[in-house]
Amino acid sequence: MREAGCRLLIVGFESGDPQILKNIKKGATVERARQFAKDCHELGLTIHADFILGLPGETRQSIRNTINFAKSLDCETIQVSIAHAYPGTEFYEYAAKNGFITNETMQDSGGHQMAHIEYPGLPTDYVMEMVHRFYDEYYFRPKAAFRVVWKAILNRDIPRLYVEAKSFLKLRAQRNRMVKEKRSHHPDPPVVSAGA
């Protein structure tokens, strides 16, 4: 593939949790994804990895599994999306039947994706927070940060890196503000100890 001119593959890994992959009928396994990424690295192919949070059966632990999986793959770039249930899809029927759709709004006024599926024990604001954490944990690792900066230096593209970093941090701040506002309107219930 590389000899034919292929340099970049956009790969929808979706999740790093085996059960979530089964739930969405992905037809892939975590082990196969690891081997695929390893093969691509050895061939000198760049991978842009796509992941989705909030898929059917998602839990706090499956999100953690996906973040750890992504970091272990160590792809060049990632995109983290939020699962959206579109009318007419099997996912929509499942979410509607179980009462998981909190609203029909899938994006904010700025066009940024918003979570609208809420599973028991997995509030929408938690999913939004984990999207931010996913990016932070992935790109603020020393190896990943060095790779981004080094590539910008090699390509003499420091101004573009500055603009993209500024844009990323601005969007991150906006989303964090939205999550905090939502939490202030719907605070988590108090934790009561068993002895109380």
C-alpha positions in Angstrom: 0.0 0.0 0.0 2.8 2.4 0.9 4.5 1.7 -2.4 1.3 2.6 -4.2 1.3 6.0 -2.4 -0.9 5.3 0.6 0.4 7.2 3.6 -2.6 7.7 5.9 -5.4 5.4 7.0 -8.5 6.6 8.8 -9.6 3.7 11.0 -12.8 3.4 13.0 -11.7 1.5 16.0 -14.8 2.8 17.8 -14.1 1.1 21.2 -11.3 -0.6 23.1 -13.8 -2.7 25.1 -14.5 -6.2 23.7 -18.2 -6.2 24.9 -18.9 -2.8 23.3 -17.5 -4.1 20.0 -19.9 -7.1 20.3 -22.8 -4.9 21.2 -22.4 -2.8 18.1 -21.8 -5.9 15.9 -18.4 -4.4 14.8 -17.1 -7.8 13.6 -13.7 -6.9 15.0 -11.7 -7.6 18.1 -9.4 -5.6 20.3 -6.6 -8.1 19.6 -7.0 -7.8 15.8 -7.1 -4.0 16.1 -3.8 -4.1 18.0 -2.2 -6.3 15.4 -3.5 -4.1 12.6 -2.0 -0.9 14.2 1.3 -2.7 14.8 1.5 -3.8 11.2 0.7 -0.3 10.0 3.4 1.2 12.2 5.9 -1.3 10.9 5.0 -0.4 7.3 5.4 3.3 8.0 1.7 4.0 7.5 0.1 6.8 9.6 -3.2 6.1 11.3 -5.9 8.6 12.3 -7.9 6.6 14.8 -11.6 7.2 15.4 -13.4 6.4 18.7 -17.0 6.8 19.9 -18.1 7.1 23.5 -21.7 6.3 24.5 -22.3 3.3 22.4 -24.9 0.6 23.5 -23.9 -0.8 26.9 -21.2 1.8 27.6 -20.1 2.1 31.2 -17.5 4.1 33.0 -15.2 1.1 32.9 -15.7 0.5 29.1 -14.8 4.2 28.5 -11.6 3.8 30.6 -10.8 0.6 28.6 -11.2 2.6 25.3 -8.9 5.4 26.5 -6.2 3.0 27.6 -6.6 1.0 24.4 -6.1 4.2 22.3 -3.0 5.1 24.2 -1.6 1.7 23.7 -2.1 1.9 19.9 -0.3 5.2 19.9 -1.7 6.4 16.5 -0.6 9.7 15.0 -3.9 11.4 15.6 -7.3 10.6 17.1 -10.9 11.8 16.9 -13.3 11.1 19.7 -17.0 11.3 18.9 -20.2 10.9 20.9 -22.7 8.2 19.9 -25.8 9.6 18.3 -29.0 7.7 17.8 -30.5 8.7 14.5 -34.2 8.0 13.9 -34.7 4.9 11.7 -31.5 3.1 13.0 -31.3 0.0 15.2 -29.5 2.1 17.8 -32.4 4.7 17.9 -35.0 1.9 18.4 -32.9 0.4 21.2 -32.3 3.8 23.0 -35.9 4.9 22.6 -37.4 1.5 23.7 -35.2 1.7 26.9 -35.8 5.4 27.6 -32.2 6.4 27.1 -32.7 9.4 24.8 -32.6 12.5 27.0 -33.4 14.9 24.2 -33.2 15.1 20.4 -30.4 17.7 20.5 -27.2 16.3 19.1 -25.2 19.5 18.8 -24.9 22.9 20.6 -25.5 26.3 19.0 -21.9 26.3 17.8 -22.3 23.0 15.9 -20.3 20.9 18.4 -21.5 17.4 19.2 -23.5 16.9 22.4 -24.4 13.7 24.2 -28.1 12.8 24.1 -28.1 9.2 25.3 -28.0 8.5 29.0 -27.5 5.0 30.3 -28.1 4.1 34.0 -25.0 5.3 35.9 -23.6 7.1 32.9 -25.0 10.7 32.7 -24.6 12.7 29.5 -22.3 15.2 31.2 -20.0 12.5 32.3 -19.7 11.3 28.7 -18.9 14.9 27.6 -16.3 15.2 30.3 -14.7 11.9 29.2 -14.4 13.2 25.6 -12.2 16.0 27.0 -10.3 13.7 29.2 -9.7 11.3 26.3 -8.1 14.1 24.3 -6.1 15.3 27.3 -4.8 11.9 28.3 -3.9 11.1 24.7 -2.2 14.3 23.5 -0.6 15.5 26.7 1.4 12.3 27.0 5.1 13.2 26.6 5.5 10.9 23.6 2.5 12.3 21.8 3.2 15.9 22.6 6.8 15.6 21.4 5.6 14.0 18.2 3.2 16.9 17.4 5.8 19.5 18.2 8.6 17.7 16.3 6.4 17.3 13.2 5.6 21.0 13.3 9.3 21.9 13.5 10.2 19.5 10.7 7.5 20.9 8.5 8.3 24.5 9.5 4.7 24.8 10.5 4.9 26.3 14.1 2.3 29.0 13.3 -0.3 26.4 12.2 0.4 24.4 15.4 -0.1 27.5 17.5 -3.4 28.3 15.8 -4.7 24.7 16.1 -3.5 24.5 19.8 -5.3 27.8 20.6 -8.5 26.6 18.9 -8.4 23.2 20.7 -7.9 24.9 24.1 -10.7 27.4 23.4 -13.2 24.6 22.4 -12.1 22.6 25.4 -12.8 25.5 27.8 -16.2 26.1 26.2 -17.2 22.5 26.7 -15.9 22.4 30.2 -18.0 25.4 31.0 -21.1 23.8 29.5 -20.5 20.6 31.6 -20.1 22.7 34.8 -23.3 24.7 34.0 -25.2 21.5 33.5 -23.9 20.0 36.7 -24.9 23.2 38.6 -28.5 22.7 37.4 -28.5 19.0 38.0 -26.0 18.2 40.8 -25.2 14.6 41.6 -27.2 13.2 44.5 -25.3 13.2 47.9 -23.4 10.1 48.8 -24.7 8.5 51.9 -22.5 6.0 53.8 -23.9 2.6 54.7 -23.6 3.4 58.4 -25.7 6.5 58.3 
